[in-house]
Amino acid sequence: MPIYSYEALKNNKEIVKGKVEAHNHREARNIIRQMSLVPTKIVEETKDQQDDIKISRQKLPHMSLGDKIDFTSTLQILLQSGIPIIEALTFIENDAAKKKLRFIAKEIRRQVIAGSTFANTVSKYPKIFGNIYVGLVRAGEDSGELEKTLERLVELQKKTAETRAQVIGTLMYPAFVIVLAIVITTIMLVFVFPAFKDMFDNLGKELPPITAFLMNLGVTLKTYWILIPVIFISLGATVYTAFAWQPSKHWIDANILKVPLLSSLITYSNFSNFVAVMQVAYEAGIPIIDCLYLSSVTVDNHTLQIKLNKATEKVQQGQHLSLALRDVNVMPKMILFMIATGEQTGRLGDMLYQATVFIDKKLASVISTMTKMIEPLMLIVIGGIVLILALALYLPLFQSYS
């Protein structure tokens, strides 16, 4: 279908520009008039321009969580100020800091001008915006409270970013220490141990088993140095495959919940997002079944997700939410009590908010405890590695002195 660029008068004084899709020039003029505009200039796009638009329809750039927060918060502020959505998208298209946000706003604005709603437009790009974003925006448009829904969505995205940063920050320190220990050990094996080989050979005594093993390993790695990157790449590929391959990931998800403190971190971090999404979706007027479906998308642990799916099936069969969650034994009892109280008093939205606050406090407590425990554990690991390397170097000397 041809695309027409136009210039028109708004309120008989303001000049606006845009694009519409129409079969012919007359239909384009009628569409513009239906938008309460007076067309002054209508020009059909060239084939090259239309090809560029078709390409933009097929693929939009990926947005990070920070990009979504910037885009949504800007759009929410403009809509709350009474600015129409087309003009709000035009502002983002012209003044957004990042090129990708300007491009996305331009494409969404083009489709909205062509007659699509904002919710229908973003629903065409679930990989970019996500099912939660699409579901909440659709509910906000249907209820006529898109501004409030976008405000809740911004808060939800900020909370998700904060939770993610807390968990990553907690796991970053031990991961860094482990990688550093591996690198230092490799340097010791390749450069330090082979330097002592001639001295140990001149002692004329059999080397201790630990020294002989590390010495042979160091000489092998120094001779066949290509093995070092191969080993590191293979190790990284193994770890990636373990978390990417579904059977191994499911096994990890099931067994990680058996580790005392780590299970609390996984549980509270998953339910922090789960309850927050449920609270926002419920206040947006989404039915409780759909709230459960949207909330389950945020759960990364496969074992928890299976239990939540069973709870969703029970709710579909007519069971109360609190009873369904209690039957699958997946959620902390305090949260179950809050949900049950909310159902009985008709204040489920308020109690879900209180549950979110409670989970955030518990998650902060778990992270604080893990941080305090990780430091001495890392010292023990580093100390053990240093002890093994030192013994391997000094044991032959002690034997020769004796």
N, C-alpha and C positions, 0 to 999 in steps of 0.2 A: 504494500500500500504506500502511495507517495507521501512524503513528509513536506509540510509547508512551514516556512518561517514567516512570522508576522510581526508587525508593529501595530499597536492599537492604543486607543485612549481609554483610560480608566477614570470614571467620574467626570468625563469631558475635560480633564485638565492634565492628568498624569499619563505619560507615554510608557507603555510596557512592551516588552518583547518576549517572544516564546516560539514554540513549535507545536504543531498538531498533525495528526495523521488523518487523512481524508482521501476519498476516491477521486475527488476533483476539486477544482478551485471553489465552486459554489458551496460544496459541502464543508470545506474548510472555513469559509466565511460564516456559515450558519453555526458551526461549532464555536467559533470565536464569539459570536453574538450571544450564544447561550451562556457564555462565561461572564455576561454583563459588561462586555467590552465593545468598543466601536473600532472595527478594523480600518486602518489607514493604508496598510501595505501588506500584501501577501505574495510570497515568492516560493516557488517549488524548489526543494533542495536538489542539488545535482546528484548524480549517481555515486560519485566518490564520497560525498557527505553522507548519503544514506548507507553506504557500505560501512563507514566508520560507526554509525549508530547501531547497525546490526551487530558489529563486533562488540560494542559496548554492552549490548543486551546479553550476549552469550557469556561474557566473563567480566567480573568485577574483581578488583584487587582484594586480597585478604586483609581483614582488619583484626588487629590485636585487641585484647581487652581494653587497653588504654585508649585505642582509637574509638572503640564503641562508646566508652564513657564520654570522650570529647564530643563525638557526633550527637549522642543522645542528650547530653546535658545542654548543649547549645540549642538543639531543636526544641527541647522542653522550655527553656527560658524564653525563646522567641514566641512559641505558641501561648505560653502563659501571659505574655505581654499583649496578647490580642492580635498578633501578626498572623495572617493566613499561612497555611502550610506551604503553598507554592513560593511565596515571598521569603519564608523562613529558609526553604531549601536553596533559593537563589542567593541568600546571604551567605550560607555555608559554601555554596559553589564559588562565590567570588572572594570570600575572606577567610576561609579555613586555612590553618597553618600548614597542613599537609596536603600534598597534591592528590593522594589517594582519596581523602575525604571530599575534596572538591569534585573529583571525578564521580564518586558514588552519589553525592548530592545532585549532580547534574543529571545522571541517569534516572534517579528516582523522580526528580522534578519533571523530566521529560515524560515519564510514564504516567505520572499523576495528571499532568496537563492533558494527556491523551485520553483520560477518562478513568484510569485505574485509581483505586484507593491506596493510601499509604500502606495499609496492612497487606493488601493483595500484592503490592509491589515488593515489599520485603520478603513475602512468603515465597517469591520466586528464587530467592537466594538463601536457602536454609543453611548452607555450608558457611556462609559469611556471617549471617546474623544469629543463627541458632534457633532451635525449635522453641526455646523458652521466650526469646525476644519476640518471635513471630506470634506465639500464642497470646502473650500479654498485650501486644500492640493491637491484635485483632479484638480482644476483649475490651480494650480501652475505646476503640473506635465504635464498637457495637453499643457500648453504654454511653457514648457521648462524653467520656471523661479521658480523652487521650492525653491531655496535659498532666493530669494526676497520675495516670498509668506510667507515663514516661518518667515522672519524678520518682515513683516507686522503683522503676527499672534502673534508674541511675543509682539510687541507694543500694539496690541489690547488686549491681555490677561493682560498685566500690567495695561492698562487703566481700564479694567473691575475690576481688583482687587482694584485699587485706588478708583474708584467710589463706590464700595461696602463698602470699609473701611470708606469712608466719611459718607455714609448714616447710617451704623451701629454705627459709632462713635457718630453721632448726636442723634440717638434714644437710645443709651446705657445709657446715663446719666438719662433721665427721667424714664426709665425702672428700673434702679438700685434704684432710690429714691422711686419709688412706692413700690417695693418689700421690701425695708428697712422699709418704713412706715407701711406696713402690718405686718411685723415681730414684730416691736416695739409695735404696737397696740395689737397684740395677747399676747405678754408678759405682757403688762399692764393689760389686761383683766383677764388673768389666774392667775397672781401672786399678783398684786397690789390691784385690786378692792375687791377680796374676803377677803383680810387682814383687810379691813375697815368695813366689814359686821357687826361684833359684835358692833363696836362703833356706827354705824349708827342705829342699832336696839335699843341701849340704849338711843338714843335721844328721842324716844317716839313720833316721828313725821313722817308724811307721806313723803316719799322721792320724790324729783322732778322726773318727767317722764324720763328725760335723764339719771339720776343717777340710777333709778330703772331698766331701760332697760339694761344698761351696767353692772350693778351689777348682774342681773339674768343671763345675757349672760356669764359673767366671771365665775360665780359659775357652770353653766352648762358645760362650756368647761373644768373646772378643775375637775369636777366629771366624766364627760365622755370625757377624754382626747383623746380617739381614734378618736373623731370627727375632731380633728385638722388636722392630716394628710389626713383624708378622704376629708375634705373641700379643702385643698390645691391641692390634686390630682384631685378632681373634677373640680376645677377652671382651673387648667392647661389643663385638657382634654377638657374642654369647649372651651378654647381659641384655642387649636390645631384643634379641630373639626371645629370651625368657619372658620379657614383659609384653612383647608384641604377639607372640604365638598364643592363641586362645587357650589351649589345654594347659600350658605351663603357667599362663597368667591366672587362670582359674585356681590352679593348685596353690600359687603364691597368695592369692587373695584369701583363700580359705585358711591357710596356715598362719598367715601374718596376724590374723585375729586371735591366735592362741598365745602370742607373745604379750606378756602382761602390759607393759607401758605403751608399747607400740600399737597394740590393739585399741587403746583409748585414744591415741592420736588419730588413727584411721577412722574410728567410729565417730568421734566428735567433729572432725573436719568434714566428713561426708554429710552428717546430719545438720551441720551448721548451714550448708547451702540448701539442703533438702527442706528444712523447716522454713528458711527465709523465703525460698521460692513459693512454697505452699501458702505462706502468709500473704505475700504480694498478690499471688494469683487469686486467692480467696477474696481479698478485699477488692480486686478488680471485677468481681462478679462471675468468675469462672466456676462451673459446677465442680463439686468435690472430686468426682472421678477424674475429670480433666486436670484438676490441681495435682492429683497424685501422679498422673502420667508426666506432667511437666516437671514435677519435683524429682521423679525417678531418673530423669535425664542427667541430673547433676551428680548422681551417685556413681563413683568410679569403681568401687569394690564390687566384684561380681557376686560374691556370696550375699552381701547386703541387698544388692539389687534383686536377686531371686526372691528373697524373703519379702521385700516390698512389693514385688509383682504379685505374690500370693495374697498379701494384704489387700491389694487393689482388687483382686478377683473376689475376695470376701465382701468388700464394700459394694461391688457391683451386684452381688447376690442379696444385698439389703442389710448387711451387718453394719453397725456403727463403726466409725473410723477408729476410735480408741480401742474397741474390742478386737477389731481386725489386726491392729498393730500389736496388741497384747498377745494374741494367739500365735503370731509368727515369732514372738520373742526376739525382736530385732532392735528395739529402741530403749534407751534408758528409762527407768521407771518414773523418774520425775517428769519427763516430757510426756509420758503416757497419762500421768495424773493431770497435768495441765490441759491436755487435749480433751480428756474426759470431762473436766470441769467446764471447759469452754463449750462443749456440746450440751451439757446439762443446763447451763445458764444462758445459752444463746449468744455467748461472747467468744466464739471460736477465734475470730480474727485477733482480738486483744490477747487471748491466751497463747496464740501462736507467736505473737510478738514477744511476749514474756518468755516463751520457750526459746526463742532466738537469743535473747539476752542471756538466759541461763547457760545455753550451749557455748556461747562466746566466752563466758567467764570460765567454764570448765576447760575449754580448749586452751585458753591462756594459761590456766593452772598446769595443765598437762605439758605444755610447751616449756614453761618455766622449770618444771621438775626434770624434764628430759635434758634441758640445757645444762642444769646443774650436774646431772649424772654423766653426760657425755664427756665433759672435760676430764674428770679423773679416769674414765675408761680409755680415752685417747692417750692419756699419759702412760697408762699401763701398756697399751699396744706399742707405742713408740719405745718405751723403756724395754719391753720384751725384745723388739727387733734389735735395738742397740746392744742388749746383753748377748744375744745370739751371735751377732757379728763380732763383738769383742772377744767372746770365748773362742770363736773359730780362729781368730788371729793369735791369741795369746796362749792357748793351751799347748801348742807345740813348743813354745819357748819355755813354759813352765816345766814340761817333761824333760827338755834338754838340761835345764838347770838341776833337776833332781837326779 
